[in-house]
Amino acid sequence: MARLLGADPADLLRTPVGAALRDILPVAALSGMRVEEIAQLRVRDAAEGTFAIRQAKSRAGVRQVPIHPALAPLVAERCRGKEPGAFLFHELTEGAFGKRSAALVKAFGRFAKKVGVREEVEGKRRSLVNFHSFRRWFVTKAHQAGQPVHLVEAVVGHKPVGMTLGRYSGGPSLGTSSGRWWKAWRCRGCPLGTPFGSATGAGTAPGGIY
């Protein structure tokens, strides 16, 4: 993970999508959002310390995602001078079935290959390292930081398990608890002080989470 976040996709790919990927990688790592959710973000969706996911494949997917403090300058720059309805990552274009992430996923595959981050399994054509790796890494780090399972589920858009939270609860208020969420990560020693992890390599993901 440190190698993926330490290289510059814009420099290696030299395409508009590569420029977008440079900013999207830390957002993916520090939010746990799905790739299409990131691609669909508009300026109005990045407000008051959260990303607002307004459309999703499930009810649980419609949610607020706390914006990590280290992402604040990046998000502010992406919003600067744009109308509320403009896309945060304007370099992406709509592809098949209205998805904006298709070219992004392909670009990430080329980028990961260029930096030598791959995990091959015999009998499988594709590397196990893909864009979803950031989501798995995020969930792993949240778990290791001692975050309550119901909060992790709410942030990544998974349906709560069990009768009490799964059926009766309307979910936690992530917009008002984002500060407590990130404080818990930092005080537990989770290496997320900057978008690109720690300079000592402590941000490297443990094996088996790709």
N, C-alpha and C positions, 0 to 999 in steps of 0.2 A: 504493500500500500504506500509506503514512503517513497518508493521509486516512481509510482504512478503520479503522486502528488508533487514530486520534486522536479519532474521534467516539464518542459513547456510545449504543449500541443501546437500552439500557434507557430512556434519556430520549427517543429518537426514536420508538420503537415502543410503549412503555408497555404491555407484555404480559409475562407470566411467561417466555415464550420469549425475549423481548428481554432480560430480565435475565440469562438463561443465556448468550445470545449475547455479552454484554459480557465474560464470562470465557472463553468458548470461542474467541473470535477470537485472543487472544494465545497460547492453547494450540495452536491450529492453525498459527499462524505460526512458533512456536518448537519445533514437534515434527515437522511434516510428516505427521501422521497423517491418515487418511481421515476424513471427517465422521462416518460411522457408527461407526468405531472410537472416536472421542471420545465420541459419544453413549452408547456402551455401557460406558464406564469406570465401575467401582465403586470404593468406598473402598479395598478390598483390592488393587486394581490400581495404586495410587499409593503405592509403598513402596520404601525403600532407594534413592531417587534415580532411579527409573525408572517409566514407565508400562508395565504388563504387558498386552500384547494377546494374549488367550487364544483368541479365535476369529477366523478370517479366511477369505477366499475361496481362499487358497492356503497351502501349507506355509510359504513364505517370509514370509507375513503374520503368522504367530504369532511374536512377538518381544518384546524389551524396548526401550523408547524412552527415552533419557536425558532427564530433566526439567531444563530450563534453570533455572539458579539464580534468575533473575528471576521464575520461575513459582512458586517454593517458597511464598511467603506466600499466594498465591491458592489453591494446592492444599491447604495446611494449613487454610485457612479453610473450604474446600469439604468437607474431611474431618471438621471439628470436630463432635463430638456425634453422629456417625452410626455405625451399625453397619457392620461390614466389607462386608456384602453390599449396602449401600445404594448407589444411583447417585450418582456425583460430581455430575452435573448433573440433579438431581431434578425440575427444572421440565419436562423433556421427557417425553412420553408415547409409548407404543407405538402405531405406526400399522400400515399394511398390511404384510403379510409379516413382522411382528415387528420392523420397523425403527423406531428412535426418532428418526431424523434428518429425517424428511419435513417436519415443521413448521419445523424449524431451517433447512433449505435455502430454504424459501419466505420465512421471515423475513429471511434474509440478502439475498435478492433485493430485498425491499422496502427494507431498510436501505441497500444499495449505491445504489439509485435515489435515496433521500432525500439521500445525501451527494454525489451527482453523480459516482459512479465507475462508468462504463460504457465498454465498447469494442464499438462496433457494426460489423458487417460486412454489406455489402450482400447481400441474399438470405437472411440468417439472422434468425430472429425474436427470438432471445435474445442478450443481451449475452455477450461472451466472458469477462467478469468474473463468476466464480462461486466457490463455496466451494473448489473444487479449485485456485483461484488461489493459495491459501496454500501448498498442497503444492508447486506449481511454484516458488513464490518460495523456499521452504525449500531445495529441491534446488539451485536456482540459487546461493543464497548459500553453501551448503555447498561447491559446486564452486568458487566464486570464492575461498573461504577456503582452498583447497588440501587439502580432506579427501580421503583415498583413496576411489576409486570403490566399492571393496568395502564400506567402512564406510557410505557414503551409502546404498547398496543395502540393507544390513542394517537401517539405521534406518528407512527408509521402507517396508520390506517387499517389495522387489523380488528376484526370483531372481537369484543371481550368474551372471555370464556366464563361459563357458569350462569346460574339463574340470576343472582343479585345484580352483577354489573352487566351481564349480557342482555338481560331482558328489562330490568327496571331502571337502570341508570341512564341518564342522558349524556354521560361522559364527563370527564374533567374539563375545567376551564383552562385550556392551555394558554390562552392569550394573557391571563393574569398570573400564570405560574411560570412563565418562561424564565424569569430571573432565577427562581429557585431551582428550576431544571438544570440550567447551566452551572449554577453554583455547586450543585451536587456533583456534577462531572469533574469540576476542577478540584474540589476539596478531596475527592477520592483518588486524585493523582492521575486521572485520565489525560493522555497527551493530546489535548485539543486546544492548546493555548493559541495556536495560529492555524490558519486554514491548511497549512502543509505539514502539520505534526511537529514534533520536536526536532531540533537540530542534531540530537544525539542518536536518532534512529528509534526512539522509544515509541514512535507512532507506527512502526511496522506491525502489520496485522499478524496475529498468531496463525499458525498453519491450520488448514482445514476449514476456513470460513469462506473460501471462494465458491 
